[in-house]
């Protein structure tokens, strides 16, 4: 919503006409028509000849006050008040000069006495209402503006003041997140003024904040009924389309608005429309044309904040976060209160892993924009990342080798700062085979920490113990998982790690106490043109003398962003040093290829009381040693509900006949339930 503009509207008082009134008629005309410089010169000339003329002094004071010399005007009216303490017209002009000088508390006390002295004085009632509005005492302001309108019905100055009182009151309620009352006030304004453009724009913005996108769309369509408002309406409809994940439609609407801009269009409207068009290009990942337009604007407006913000946004989308940060810093150098500068900087800092600085920048935004929803949501998202969290899952699995298992796992993350968090994990698994009648169970507990050593480097390490009990064996083994997570360049992630564990897929494997030492590398490369590539290599040495090499690579393409939809191609290669097929799946050579489709509505982007989901379907071929090719399939899915910002629950399931999906090479099915709970609503270090 626009900053509440001044509610001071000049009203020309009926002056006592002296014998020189006819000589001053030109000066009165200058004042009435807003030619204040001419009025100032005119009445100054009169005062040179008649320095004590009250009418000329009053008019001169109004002329210079309305021409921006408010302090000098106040001095003139103060002197007039001393000379004519009982003159009500002088009192009114002095009161208005207090408003010009933004001395609202002093004006409140002064106007309070004026309306007692003259309860039916329209100028006094209007001045008092405007004073109360500037002090954001909107309830009282409405009472006195209605009294003014009772004295002078449908007076345009009073109606204009009432409009801005309603707008200011609605904005205050919006900041307090009392959206119902804010909507009521804006609708009352429309009842008063008809389809007023400013009120419609504020109502549409309120619906955007409430995420009532269809209501916002309806208001913009209502705005568009006036041909003079077509461009503003199209700009708004473009934003609604983007928020509805219809970015192609957003670009089309913005292009239509751009085509309506004429050479005589207002500069502000040209800027808003150009801004929206470039944003729409960025939303559609048309980065080159967006860059060309921004470069052209930079030649004309090299240090304009709105152009710098567009370039910063483009670099955010292209993952050039350091360049984006430079532009946000330039914006703040121009204007330390800039909303785009402060919150944009917070987003760039977060993407760079500078979380403390991101907090500071977002909190700085709230200093200038109290309770602003985007800034509050940004801080809440950071709080969720660094709040203590519990993640638990229970699963039942079975395969066509007659193995059955029940597993329970719970993990706890306990951040002590934005860089350091404590980690804990407990696993329980029981398994049996209905043919061999073997039963076994295992317990595992591990503790460790995660530490962000550099902005682009995180170390994670856990160590613990697993305890297994089988029909013929009872043992304990050390388990550990140590890794570093690096962002070497933009759009790239690299993980290096070592993991020690025990084969626990079924009772027979648990009984053999097979310890695995896994050395792994994960590498993920994204792009600005929707293509991605993930590769994993694992070398495993086992205490039974065997060793395994595993290579997995996936090439994928993102078709949609919201919900995420991607298709891709996977390839997997496995080779064991020794083949022991009677014990576990250990081919000399295993290869599998598949094509897959993945559809996701992410739980992190879901809002409270919304569903989230994921579905993966894949089919392909596998080759085991020198055997014939076999067709494969894989289905994975989850469906969950986000009860609040802190609590979510989901079902999950997997069905696959890919031989590498299990340690024994069987067709495998798993179903389960997962629960995630943020134990506190904000980080401990923020208390």
N, C-alpha and C positions, 0 to 999 in steps of 0.2 A: 504494500500500500504506500502511496505517496506520503512524504512527510507532511504533517498538518500545516497547511499554509496559513498565513496571517489572516485573521478574520476581521481586520480593520478595514472598513469600507467608508470612504470619505462621504460625509453628508454636509451639505452646505446649509448653514444656519441662516434663518431669516434675520438679517441685520437691521439695526435701527438706522434708517436712512437720514443723514443730516442734510444740511443745506447744500452739501457738495455731492449728494448721491448721484445726480445726473452726470457729474463729472467723473464718477467712478464706475459707470456702467460697463465700460470696456474691461476694467479689472475684474468685475463680477463675472463677466462672460469668460474671461481667461480661466478663472477658478472653476467655473461650472463645466468647462470643456476640457479640463486637465492640462491646460497650457501654463504650468506652474512657474516656469522660468520667466515668461512674459508677465505673469501676475506679480511675481516678486519684484521685477524691475518697475512695473507700473506703480505699485503701492509704495515702494521705496521713494519714488519721485514725489508722490503725494505727501509722504511724511517729511520730506525735506522742506516743504512749504507749510505743512500743518502737523508738526510733531506730536501734538496731543490729541489728534483726531482718533477717537475710539474705534470707529468703523475701519479706518485705514490700518490701525494697529492690529485689529483682529484679522483683517484680510491678509496683511503682510505676514503675520504669524502663521496663518493657515498655508499661505503660499510656500514659505520656506520649509515648513514642517512636511508638507506633502511632496516637496522637492528633495527630501532626504536630510535636511538640516534640522533634525528633530530636537537636539539639545538646545539649540538657539531658540527654536520655537517655544520650547517649554519655559525658557527664561522670559521671553516676551509675555506669555500668558500668565506667568507667576507675577510679573510686575503689574499687568492689567488687573489681576485678582486683588492686589494690594490697593490699587487705585479705585476699583469698583467691586468691593467685597460682596455686595448684594446682587450684582448683575448675574442673572442665571445664564445668559448666553456666554458670558466670560467663563463662568464655572464649567459649562459644557465643553468649551474649547480647551480649557486647562485639563479637564479629565481625558479628552482625546489625546492630548500631547503626552500624557502618561503612558497611553497605549503605544503611541509611536516610539517611545523610548523603552518599551518593554518593561516598564515598572508596574508589573501586573498586581503584585500584592498591595502596593500603594494605591493603585487604581481601584482595586476591589473595595478598600475602605472608603475611598472618596466617592465612588459611584453609589455605594450603599446609602450614604447620606443624601446624595442627589435624588435617588428614587423615593426616599422618604419625604423629601421636600416637595417633589413634584411627581406623584405616583402615575400621572397620565402623560408624562413627557416622553414622547417617542425617542428622541435622541438619547435621553438618560437611560431608558430601558434597553435600547439597542447597545449602547456603550457598556452597560453593566453585563448584559448577556455575552458580549464579545470578550469582556474581561474574564468572566468565569470560564468561558471556553478555553481561553489561552492558559488558564490555570488547571485545565483538564477537570474542572468541576462541572461535568456535562449535565448532570441531573438538574442542578440549579440553573444552569445556562438555558436549558429547555423551558423552564418555568418562566424566565424573564423574556425570552424571545417570543413566547406565546403571548405574554402581556403586551409586548411591543406590537405584535400583529393584531391584537385586539384593538389597540389604539389606531393603527394604520393597516387595515386588512390588505393582504396581498402586496404589501410594500416590497418592491424588488430587493432592496438592500437587506431587509429583514429576512426574506425568503432565502437569499443567498447565505446569510449568516446561519440560518437554521440548517441549511444543507450541510455546511461545514461542521456545525456542531454534531449533527448526526454522523458524519464521516469520522470525525475525531473520536466520538463516543464508541462507534463500531470498531475502530482500530484499537482502542484501549481494551475493549472486550476480547478482541482477537488475540492481543498480546497475553491476556489473562487466560486464553484458551477456553473462553466462554463463547463458543462458536454459535450456539443457539441464539443468544442475546445479540451477538454481532449481526447475524443474519436478519433478525427481527428489525434492528435499527436501520439496516440498509434497505429493507423492503418498505419500511415506513417512509424513507427518503424518496423512494420511487413513487409511492402513493402521493407524496407531496409535489414532486417535480415531474412526474412522467418518466420517460426513458432517458433520464439524465446520464450522459456518457461516463462521467467520473464515478457515479454510484454503481453503474453496471460493471465497470471495470473492477471496482473494489469488491463487488459481490462475486464476480467470476474468480477473482484471486482468492477470496475466502473459500470457495468451493474447491479450488486447487489445493489449498492448504489442508482441507478436510479430506482430500482425495475422493471427492464426489465428482468424478470426471464428467459424467453425463449431465449433471446439473450445470457444471461450468460450461460445457458445450452448448447447453440450452441458452445460457445468458449471452454467450458470444453470438449465437444466431439471432437473438433478440437485438443485440447491438447492431448487427449487420443490416437490420431492416431500414436503418437510416443510411442512405447512400454515402453520406459524409463520413460514416464510421466504418466503411468496408475494410479499410486497410488494418485498422486496430483489431477488428473482429477476426480477420484472416490470420493475423499474427498470433492471436490467442488460440484460435482453433488449431493452428500448427503445433503449439505447445501441448494442447490436449491430446492430439494424435500421437505425439512422441511419448507422452506419459502412458498412453494406451498401447505402447509398443508397436505403433503403426508409423514407422519412420518414413516409409515411402510416401504415405499420405501427408505426413508433416511437411516433407520437401515440396510436394505438389502445391499444398496450400500456401506455403511461404513463397514459392515461385509466383503464384497468382498475385499475392500481395505486392511483391517486388515489381510486377508488371504494371501495377496501378499507380506507382509513384511517378509524379510529374515534377518538372523543373520548379514549379511554384509551390510544391508541397513544403510543409513546415520542416525545418532542419531536424527537429527532435523526432518527427515521424519517419523521416528518411533514415535516421540513425537506427531507430528501433527496428525498422523493417529489414535493413541491411544486416543488422545484428542477428535477427531471427533466421534470415536466409543462410548466413554462414553457419550458424548453429545447426540448422537442418542438414546442411552438407556434411558437417562433422558427424552428426548422428548416423548418417548413411555411409560413413567411412569414405566419403568422396574427399579425401584429404588434399589432393593436388589442386582442384578448383578452389577449395577453401583457402589454401595457402596463397594462391594467386590473388584472390580478392583481399586477403589480409595484407599482403605485400603492397598492393595498390593503396589501401587505406593508410598504411604506415608512411607512405610518401607525403600524404596530405595531413595526417594527424599523428605525427611520429611519437608523441608522448601522451596521447589521449588515453584515459583509463579504459574506456570501452573497447578500444582497439587492442590494447595490451591484454585485456581480459579474454578477448577472442583468441589471440595467439596463445595465451596460456592454456585455454581450454583445448585447443587443437593439440598442443604438446602433451597434455594429460592423456588424451585419447591415443596418442602415438607412443605413450610411455616415455616421453622425453621429460621426465619429472624435474630434472635439474634446470633445464631451460624454462620450464613452466614456473619454477620457483623464482627464477631471476625476474620474470615479468611481474609476478605478484609482488615482489619486493619493490619494483619500480612503481607499481600502482600505489603502494602504501607510502612511498616517498612523496608522491603527489598528494595523497589524501590518506592520512592515518586512520580515518574512520570508515574507509571504503568497505562495504560488505563483501563485494567480490574479492577484494584484496585479502581481507582477513580470513574468510572461510575457504577461499581458493587456495591460499597458502597452507592452511591446515590440511587440506586434501593432498597437496603435493608433498608435504612433510610426512604424512602418514604413508604414502606410497614409497617414500625413500627410507622408511623404517625409523624415522626420527619422531618417535611417539610422544616424548615429553614436550618437544617443540610444537607438535600438532595439537596437543592438549592446550598449550599456552595460547596458540593462535585462535583456536575455537573459543576459548574462554574470553579472549580479547574481543572477539566478535560480539559476544553477549554484553560486554560493557557498553557498546554503542547501540546494540539492537536487543533490548531486553526481551528475554524469553523467546527469541526468534526460533521458529520450529526447526529449520534446517540445521542450525548450529546446535540446538538441543539434541536433535537426532544423531548428529555426528558424534557428540560427546557420549551419548548413550551407546553407540556402536563401539567406540573405544572402550568404554566401561565394560561392555560385554566381553571384549577380547581379554581384559585383564582382571576379570572377576573370578573368584574361586568357582570351579565348575566340577560337576559330577556327571560322568557318562557311563551308563550301564547297558549291557545287552545280554539277553538270554536266547539261546538258539538250540534247536533240535535238528539233527542231520542223520541221513541214512543213505546207503548206496546199494547197488545190486550185488555187492559182495557180502551182503547181510551184516554189514557193520552199522551200528547205531551209536549215536553219541548225544550227550547233552552237555552244553557248555555255558558257563556264566562268566562274564568279564565285567569288571568295573575299574574305571580309572579316575583319578582326581588330579586336577591342575590347580595349583595354589600360588598365584603370582605375588611376589613380594615387591616388585617394581615393574616398570615397563620393560626392563631388560632381563630380570631374573624371576623364574618361577620354579617351584618345587613340583615334582611329579611323583605319583604313586599309582601302582596297578596291582590288581589281584585277579587271577584266573582260576577257575575250577572247571575240570572236565572229567566226565565219566563216560566210558565207552565199553561196548560189549559186541561180541559176534555170535549170532544165533546158531551158526554151524559149529564152530569150534568151542563154543560156550566159554570163551575167554572173557574175563571182565578185568577192567583196570580203571583207576582214576588218578588224577594228578591235581596238585595245588601248586600255584606259582605266585610269588609276591616279589615285586621289584620297586625300588625307590631311586630317585635321581633328580636331575634338574635340567632346565633349559636356560641358556644364557646367551643373550645377544652380544657378541664380542665386538662386532662392528655393525654399521648400519645395514650392510649387505651380507653378514655372516652370523649364523646362529649355531651354537653347539648344543647338542642334546646327549645326555648320557643317563642310563639307568643300569642298576645292578641288583641282582636278587637271587632267589633260590627257588628251584622247582622240586617238589617232592612227589614221587610216584609210588603207587602200590599196585602190584599185579598179582596173578595167581601164584607166580613162582619167584617174584623179585620185589624188593623194597629198597628204594635208593633216593638220594638227594643229588642234585646237580646245580652247579652255578649257571646262571643265565645273565646275559648282559646285552645291551644294545647301545652302541656309541656311534654318533653321526655328526657331520657338519653339513649345514644347508647354506649354499652360497648363491648369490645373484651376481654372476661375473659380469654380465652386460645386460642391457635392457632386453626384456622379453625372454630372458633365459634363466633357468634354475638348474642347479647342480647339487646333488646329494652324494656324499661319500660316507660309507659306514661299515661297521662290523657288528654282526649279531650272532650270539651264541644261544642255542636252544636245544630242546630235545624233541625228537620225532614223537608226536602224540596223537597222530590221526586215528589209530585204532589200537585195540588192546595188544595185538601181537607186536606192533612196533614199540609201544611203551615197554613191553616186557623185555625187549632186546636192548634197551638203554642206549639208543643211537643218538649220539651228541653231534650236532651240526655246527660248524663254524662258517658263517656266511660273510663274505666280503662283497659289498655291492656298490654299484654306481648307478644313479638315476640322472637322466638329463632330459629336460623339457625345453623345447624351443617354440615360442609363439610368434605370430606375425601380425602386421597391421592389415593383412588381406585375408583373414579368416582361416589360414592354413596353420596347422600345428603338428609337431613331431615329438613323440616321447620314446625314449630308449632306456632299457634297463639291462644291466649285465650283473650276474651273480656267480661268484666262484664259491663252491661249498666243499669243504673237507670234512670227513666224518671219522669218528673214532673206530669204525669198523674197517678202515683202510680204503674206503671208496671215496670218490671225488666226483663232483658234478659241475658242468658248465651250463649256464642258462642265459640265453639272449632273448629279449623280448623287445619288439619295436612296433610302434603304432603311428601311422600317418592319418590325420583326420582333418575334416573341413567343417567349420561352424556355419550352419545354414541360417539359424536364427539366434538372437541374443536372449529374448524373453518370450517364452521359456527357452532355455538353451536347447538347441537341436543340432546335433552333429552326426556326420557319417564318416566312416573311416575303414582302414585296412590294417589288420594286425598280422604279424608274423612272429612265430616262436620256435626257438631251437633249443633242444636239451640233449646233452651227451654225458653219460656216466663212464667212468674209467673201467668199472667192472659191472657185469650184468648179473643180478641176483633176482630174477623175476619171481621166484617163489617166496621172496621175503618182501620186496617192495618194487614198485615201478622204477626200473633202472635201464632204459634202453641204451644201446650204443649210439643210436641216432633217432631223435624224435623231432619232427617238424609239423607245424600246424599253421594254416593260414585261414583267415576269416574276414568277412566284411561285417560291419556292425552299424547299428543305429542307436543313438543315445539321446533320450529326451529327459530334461531335468528342469524342475522348478525348485530352486535351491532353498534350503531351510533358512539360510542366513539372510536371504532377501524377502522371505515370506513375512508378512506382518502378523501381529497377534490375532488369533481367531481365524487363521487362514490355513488351508491345506498346502502341503508340499509333497513332491513326488519325484520319482526317478524310474525310468524304464530303459533297459538295455536289451536289445535282441541281436543275436549274431549267428551266422552260419558259415561253414567253411569245410575244409578238408584237413585230415591229419595223416601223417605217414610215420609208421613205427618200424624202425630198422628196414628190412627189405620187404616188409609186408605190403599188401595192396592198400591203396588209399581208402580212407574211411570218411564218410560225411560226419560233420559235427554240428552241434547246436549249443546255444547258451542263452539263457534268459535270466535276467536279474531285475529286481524291482523293489521299490519301497514306497510306502504311502504313510504320510504322517500328518499330524495336526499340531499347530503351534498355539498352545493355550494362552501364553503370555510371552513377554520379552524374555522371560527367564525359564520357561518350561515348555518342553516339546516331547512328543511320543510318536514312534512310528513302527510299523510292521515292515519286515524285509524278507526276501526270499531269493533263492538261487536254484536253478536247474541246469545241469551241464553234463554232456557226455564226452567232453574233451579229456583225454587220458591223463594229461598233466594236472587236471583239477584236483586230483587226490593223490596221496602218496602210493596208493595201490592200483591206480589206473582204472577205477570203476566209474560208472555213471553216478552222479552225485546230486543230492537234493538237500537243501537247508532252508528252514523257516525260523523266524525269530522275532523278538520284540526288543526295541531300544528305547531308553529313556534318558533325556539330557536335562540337567537342571543347573542353572546358575545359582549357587548357594546364596550369594549376596547380590544386591542390585547395583553395586558399584565396587571398584577395587578397594581392598583394605588400605592401601597407601593413599587413598583419596579421602579417608575419614579424618 
